[in-house]
Amino acid sequence: MYAARLNGLDSNTTYEYRVITAAGTTPPMRFKSWPQAGDDVSQGRFIVISDIQGNNPDWLTRVFEHGVIRRDCDGDVLTCVERFAGIIITGDLVDDGDNISQWREEYFAVGDSLFRYLPQLMIIGNHDYALSNYLYYAAPPANASLTHGEEWYRLDYLNFRFIGLQSNLTVQGGAQQLLEQELFVRNELADARNSGTIDYLFAGIHALCKSELWIPGESLQVCHFVQ
């Protein structure tokens, strides 16, 4: 896996790129940088999905190619670059996070039709462990915690604030991690309330507080965040 940081980009601008490796050169692809205040952009759209682990390996391909691209982008993936700001995926990206081949073959490969064009805002689910693999592939911004960097994070899109949270607290850090993440949530709520620029706050988290369909998956910790 390789990473490249791109500096000096203009906001709200579509860029073409290629990836060149020893194995060859990709076709030309595109991405669009996020807007800033003053760019005359008043709204943004995100695709939101969850639990895409590869029990049905063609599921994500069908959602993207026969759903989003065909119905929301008029059959042209390049239109998606202009119509969507990103893809929010709220956990269980793979069935076994320890299995590298699942990340390659059952996540990136089957979602490639949109992943190469739109940024992914990933959130870890209970199936995505080992944590190190998730952090390796997701690489979210480390702006929320000194001791658990990248496990939860914040991103702003104009007046919309997205916070991605970690619901696997019993696996990772127990009570101490719960307190640390609660402080982050409280600070984000207060900052959004007082900022004057944030009108919408969306919290993405994998586990659920209450459910009619999957009671064993209910999480008291998530109910704590909801409260």
Secondary structure, DSSP 8 states (H G I E B T S, - for coil): -------S--TT-EEEE--EETTEE---EEEE----TTS------EEEE----TTSTTHHHIIIIIIIIIIISTT-HHHHHHH--EEEEES--SS-TT-HHHIIIIIITTTHHHHTTS-EEEE--GGG--HHHHHHHH-----S-SSSBTTBEEEEETTEEEEE----HHHHTHHHHHHHHHHHHHHHHHHHHHHSS--EEEEE-SSBS--SS-GGGB-HHHHHHH-
